[in-house]
Amino acid sequence: MSQSPAFRPLPFLAEAHAETLPGPRLQKLRRAALQARERFVQEGPVAAVATCELVTFPYPSLFAFSGAASSPAPYVMMTHRMQVVQFVDAKGERRTLLFNPSDYERGQAAPFYRSLRERYGAFVSDKVMSTQHGTVQSHLASLGLTPGDVDFLAFDHLHIQDLRGWLGGDGLSAYFPRAKLLVQRAEWEMVKDLHPMQSVWFVPGGADIPEERVVLLDGDTWLGTGAAILSTPGHTRGNMSLAVATSREVFVTSENGVATESYTPLLSAIPGVRRFAEHMGWEVVLNGNSREDSLLQYSSMVVEKLFAGPSAVEGAFVNFHPSSLLTSHLLAPGLSPTIILPAPNFGDVRPTPASRRAA
């Protein structure tokens, strides 16, 4: 494994995570999330962040809102997005992180999407059920960045990811010459030895990259000014979320929820979601395609909700921006989002001195 950069742990959260009983753990996490947020904001805003749309794709409606939505459509449509984040690290250097830079063409090899493609055929899969908005490569070029400008890659979880094209392995050369993968230790250990119920969502061999390109994280991590990784286990064992502070607000990104309203389901106009939340007494509705750690996922979503806080644009909604965003589509009647918050862009992304010196 690669030597860990000079990252700091976020305060307060680790002790709450250590509580073994799920009920008391949730209560401790509520307090810790608010305390950690306050400390996080005090250090100031991130240097820059840009949001880039990659691809719109189908996803089972049954999972998107844990079975709450009452539409007959078998699939919702979601738009996967990448954040390009630049932050100043402990040494005063501006660093570049790509969060969720999915190589979606290689990701089609995951068994679930491979079988979907076999069922509907290439034309329907590529031209009707999905829309490509841009690639990681094209978005970086439009921002004036080269592959050598990227210091870190990270994903909220490793479902549908094939890392080999970006970081090398299996005879492939690395597209990003300097970048290291930031990943929770629990996620990395899991993906190396999957349970059969997990493997349908993972690209076979997708994590077979050189070990020196991997930086293992153990819990909540402060990357630099205005940028942090929250440990949010549940959707997968090593799930994590990006938290960013701008001068206006804090926002959180992951795939724990498919829409902002997943965190305020009583405000949802999607048929069935509000009634389900009221009946169950839930304050959040899970993106539930993996059930092994649902209690953890619920608590993680509460942490995301409290850490993000309310939107500066629509104060009744949480400032959560899904990495794969529920999207209106003719093939998904009754499954349009109640609200879409503006993409959380801030500052100017630019090449960094550190990357130029390395080049």
Salt bridges, closest charged atoms under 4 A:
GLU19 OE1 - LYS28 NZ 2.81
GLU43 OE1 - ARG8 NH2 2.99
ASP89 OD2 - ARG95 NE 2.92
GLU93 OE2 - ARG357 NH2 2.56
ASP126 OD1 - ARG117 NH1 2.62
ASP149 OD1 - ARG356 NH1 3.23
ASP151 OD1 - ARG95 NH1 3.43
ASP151 OD1 - ARG178 NH2 2.92
ASP156 OD1 - HIS157 ND1 2.76
ASP162 OD2 - ARG106 NE 3.14
ASP162 OD2 - ARG164 NH2 2.85
ASP170 OD2 - ARG164 NH1 3.02
ASP208 OD1 - LYS192 NZ 3.97
ASP218 OD1 - ARG185 NE 2.79
ASP220 OD2 - HIS17 NE2 3.51
GLU278 OE2 - ARG274 NE 3.12
GLU283 OE2 - ARG30 NH2 2.47
GLU283 OE1 - LYS305 NZ 3.57
ASP293 OD2 - ARG237 NE 2.70
